[in-house]
Amino acid sequence: MQKFFFFLKKIKYTLLYLIPLFLITGPFLGDLATSLIGIFFVSICIYEKRIKYFKNIYFLIFIFFCFYIILLSLFSEHIYLSLESSLFYIRFGLLALAIWYSLEHNAKFSYYFTISLISCFTILLCDSYFQFFFGTNILGWTRDSLRLSSLFGSEYILGSYLSRFLPLLFGLCLLHFSKNRLDILLAIVLLVLSDVIIYLSGERVAFINLFIATIIIILLFNKYQKIRLLSFLFSIIIVTIITISFPNVKYRMIDQTTNDLFQNTNQSNIKFNYLSTTHEKIYLTAMKIAKNNFLFGIGPKVFREECKKEKYYIESGCTSHPHNNFLQLLSETGIIGALLYLIIFIYVSYKFLQTFIFRYIVSKKTILSDYQICLYVCIFINFLPFIPSGNFFNNWLSIIYFIPFGFILYSLDKNVNN
């Protein structure tokens, strides 16, 4: 029996290392790996009688959320559709706990996970630059005239993948590869190459996430502040040159954004839009639904059906999801689900404010290490309530959302033990 569970651990570690690669192939392999990791992790904990991972306050709150959204699904007008998102949502929390367990019981886990992320970034960056300069990637997939997709094919999520994982990768690199000048130089090169490709991907939300994450890191870092500042300055110079040199890049990132934000209603009147007219209409639809279902919402994944009703009709306002995490949770899970989401965002914001005050007013040191700041930045950009987002219950996005939580839970537990 001991050999069997030792074998399960090995498989679990391997699947965790492979998740960043699986996410490049699409949602299926990543979701399959997440489900298997959850099953293996629970089995191992039962065998080893390790219950501390399930007794901490963070997981208990998460369990409440899981039961809550299942209950909402059961009372929604589209039970089976809603249960697709809610019934097994617990697997993402188990993924975070499995990462925590792995960090605690495998001294090399963090290092090998870093190598996995670096490998995935290297593959994507090489393929993306090849696609940008030659029109097709290494598999022969043609690029859009305005956007890059690299190995993601028809899915334009290259920028999302890189921008959401970049703070985590930067933090892990500082943890394992910051002992000599060559490591620092390679880190700068990786950051610059990533910054530029995120911009060239044409995903404006990804670029906003990158910009916000970078500003926070530059302001709050203590030891490695200059690395990110220097790399970002190089990135700005390169991005400026590319924008001037390539009209299609300028059109997507500058002209189209300006046109979305400032709409000419007539020759003498310019209307300012929050992001775009399309986003505004979807948001208004979500708010109308939320107003009529304020306490408990309409059920996870049901927005796509509810927005078809005549009482919520707004031209171009009905889509598969509200394209904003906060509005989606407010309309689909009510004020309770939305508040849980906001609590996470407010908590991380508080940690940043506390760190800023301690760094610049109380003393010149921070209460969070540079590595911990990177972890919290991941959560911050994923939970920003003010910008567009994908479907909150999307499997691919949920995996990316919950991976940093595993590292944070381990870090918090380590601080308590010390």
N, C-alpha and C positions, 0 to 999 in steps of 0.2 A: 504493500500500500504506500509506503514511504517513497519508493521509486516512482510509482505512478504519479504522485503529486509533485515530485521533483520534475518529472517530465512535463506536467501541466504548467509549472512555473516557467520552464524553458520556452514552451509554446507561447505563453502569455507575454513574456519579454519580447520574443521575436515579433509577434503581432503588433506590439506597441511600437517597436522600432520601425515597422513597415507602414504604419498608418499614414505618415506624411506622403509616402510614395503612393499608397492606395488612393489617397484623396486626389491625386493627379489623374488617375485612371477614370474617376467618376465616383458617384455616391455608393455604388453597390459593394465593392470590396471593402471600402472604409466602414460601411455600416455592418457588413458581415463580421469584420474583424472586431468592431466595437461590441457586437452582441456576444461573440465567442469570449472576448476578454472579460466581459461582465459575468458570464456563466463560470468561467475558470476561476475568476477572482473570488466569487462567492463560495465556490466549492473548496478552494484553498483555505479561506478564512474559517469555514465550518470545520474543516479537518484540523486546522491549527488552533482553533478556538480563539480567534482574534476578533473581538467584537468592538474594539475601540473605534475602528473606522466607521462603524454604523451608529455609534452613540454620540458622536460630536454634534454640536448644535447646528452646524452648517448643513450636514446631511439630513438631519431631522427636519429642518425647514424645507429642504429639497423634496423629501418624501411627502411632506404635507402638500407641496405644490403638485406632485405627481398624482396623488389621490384626488386632489381638488380638480385637476383638468380631466381626469377620467370621469369623475362625477358630472362635470359640465357636459362632457360628451354624451353620457347616458341620458341626459335631459334635453339634449339639443334636438333640433328638427331633422338633423342628418346624422344619426347615431354612428353608422358604420364609417362614413366619411371622416367624422371627427375622431373616432377611435383609432384611425390609422396614424394619427399624430400623437395621441395621448396614452394609448394602452401600454406601450413599451418605452415610454420616454425615460423611464428610470435607468435605461442602459447607459445614458450619457453621464449621469451622476456616478454610476459604477465605474465608468471609464476614468473619471477624475480620481476616485478612490484607488483604483488599480495603479495609477501613476504614483500616487502617494505611497502605497505599499511598496512599489518597485524601487522608489527612491530610498526608502527606509531599509530595504532588505537586500538591495543589490548595489554595491558601491560603484559599479561601472555603468549603471543604468543611465545616469545623466550624461555621461561622456558619450556613450553609444547612440543615445537619442540625438545628441548634438551632431554627431557625425552623420546620422540619417538625414537631419534637416539640412545640413551643409550640402550633402550630396544631391538632395532634391532641388535646392536653390541653384546649385551649379548646373545641373541638367537643364532646368527651366531657363536660366539666364543665357546659357550658350545657345539653346534652341530659339529663344526669343530674339536675340540679336541677329541670328542667322535669318529668321523670318522677317525681321525688320529690313535688313539690307538686301535680301535676295527674293523677297516676296512669298516664299514658301518655307516651311520649317523642315527639319531633317526627315520627316515622314512624307514630305510633299504636300502637306496641307496648306492651301492658299490663305493668305492673310486678307482680312478686310482692309479696305483702303484707309480706314480711319482708326482701326483698333487691332491689337495683337491678341492672339489666343494661345499661341504656342501648342503644347501637348494637350490642352483642354479642348481642342477642336472647335466645334460650333458653340461651345459654352464660353462666354466672355467673362471668365472669373480668374484670369491670370493675376490681375492686379489685386483682387480680393485675397487670394491665397498668399501672395507675397507680403502684402501690407499687414495682414492679420498675424502672420507668423514671424515677421521681421523683428518686432521687439523681443519676442521669446528667444529667437535665434541669437540676437545681439547679447541678451543677458546671459545665455548659456555659453557663448563664446568668451565673454568676460570672465566667466567662471572657470573655463578650462584652457583658454588660449590667450592669455594676456601677460605672459611672463617675460616676453622679449620683444624687441622692436619689429622683428619679422611678423610675429603674430598680430601686432597692432597694425602694421602696414596692410596685411591681408584682410584684416577686419574692415579697414577703411575702404579698400578696393571692393569688398563684398557689399558694403553699405551703399557705395556710390553706384555700382552696377545695378543694385536692386532699386534704388531710388529712381533711376532713369527709366528702367523698364516699367515700373509702376506708373510713371507718367505716360510712357509710350503705349501702355495697354489701353489708354483711352477711357479707363474707368475713373470717373471724376470723384466718386465716393471713396475709392481706394486711395486716391491722391490726397483727399481731405484727411482721411485716417492717418496717412503717412505724415502729413504736415503737423497735425495735432500731436501725434505720438512723438515726433521729433522735437517740437517746441517744449513739451513736458520734460523729455529726457535732458535737453540742454539746460533747462532751468533748474532741475532738481538733482541732477547727477553731482556727485561729490568728487570722485577720483578720476573718472573717465569722460568727463564733460567735453574736453577738447577733441576727443576722437570723433564724437558725433557732430560737434560744431564744424570741424574741419571737413569731414566727409559731406555734410549737408551743403557747405559752401561750394565745394567742388561740383556737387550734383546740380546746384542752381545754375552754375556757369554752363555746364554741359547741356542742361535742359533749355536754357536760353538760346544757346547756339543752334540746337536742333529745332526749336520752335521757329527761329528766323529762317533756317535753311530748308525746312520741309513744310510747305503750305498746308498739307493735309493734317499734320499734327497741330498746327496753329488753328486750323478751322475747328477741329474737334475739341481742343482744350480751351481755346480762347474765344473764338467767334461764336461757336455754338452755345457755349456757357453764357456768354453775354446776351445772346438772343433769347435764351431760356429765361434769364433773370429779368431782362428788360424788354417787354413786348410793346411794339408800336401799335396802339389802338387806332390812331389816325396821325396825320402829319404833325400835329402839335401836342399830342398827349402820349406819354410813355408810362406804361403800367409795370410796376415792380412785382415780380412773382417770387414766391418762396420756392426756390429751386427751379420749377417749371410749371406751366399751366396744367400739364398732365398730373404731376404730383399733387398739386393743389386740389384738383378735382377728386382724386383718390382719397386724399386726407379728409376732405369735407364729407365724403361718403362714409368713411370710417367713423368720423365724429358724430354723424347723424345716427349711425347704428349704435355707437357707444352711449349716446344720450338716451336712447330708448331701452338700453339694456345695461344700465350703469353698474348695477351690483354684481351680476354674474356673467355678463356677456352672452354671446350666442353659441359658444363652444369652439374649441380649437379647429382650425382649417375650414370653418363654415362661412367665412367672409365671402368667398367666391360664389356662394349660393344666395346668401342674404342680400348682397348688393344688387341682385337682379330684381328684387321686389320693387314695385312701383313707388312705394312711399320713400324709398331711399335713392331713387333714380337721379343721377347727375350725369350728363353726357360725358362719356369717356372716364367715368369715375368707378367703373366696375372692373375688377381684375382678380387674379388668383389670391392676392393678399394685399394688405394696405401699403406695403413698401416702407414701413416704418415700424420698428419693433414695439415702441411704446403704444402707438395707436392700434397696432394689431392685438396686443395683449389687452388693451383697454376695451376694444370692441369684442374680442373673442373670449376673454377670461374675466372681464369686468374689473372693477376697481381693486379687488383683492389681488389678482394676478399682476395687474399693472403696478401696484404698490410694492410687491415683492421685487419686481424688476427695478423700480426706482430706488429701493433701499440699497441694492447692490451698487448702483451708480453713485448714490449719495455717499455711501461708505467709502468707496474708492476716491471720490472727490475730496472727502474729509481727510483721508490719508495723505493726499497730495498737498492739500492746504496746510496740514500739520507739518509736513516735511518742509514746505516752502518757508513757513514761519520760523521753524527751527534752524533752517539753513541760512536765512538772510537776516533774521532778527535776533534770535536767542544765541546762536553760535554759528560757526562756519561749517559744522558737520550736519549730516542728515540723520534722521531716526530710521530711515530705510536705506539699505545698501543699494548700490547701483543695480545689482541683479534683481532685487525685490521690486525696484521701481519699474524695471522692464516687465516684470510679471503683472504688476498692477496696470501698466499701460495697456497690455493686451486686453484686460477686462474692460478698461475705460473705453477704448475705441469700439469694442464689440457691443457695449451697452449704451452708447451715446443715444439719447432719446430724440435728438434734434435733426438728424440727417437720415436720408433714405437708407433702407437696408433690404436684405432678402427676407424670405419667409422665416420667421423666428423658429418655427417647428421643422424647418428643412433639415434632413439628416446630415447633409454635407456640412452645412453651417454649424449645426449643433455640435458636431465633433470638434470643429475648430474652436467654438466657444468654450467647450469644457476642458480641453487639454490644459490650458494655463491654470485652471482651478486646481488640478492635481499638484502642480508645482507649488502653488500658493498654500494649499492645505499642509503640505509637507513643511514648508518654510514656517508657517504659523505654529505648527506642532513642535518643530525644532526649537523655536524661540521660547515656547512655554516650558519645554523640558530643560532648557538651559537657564 
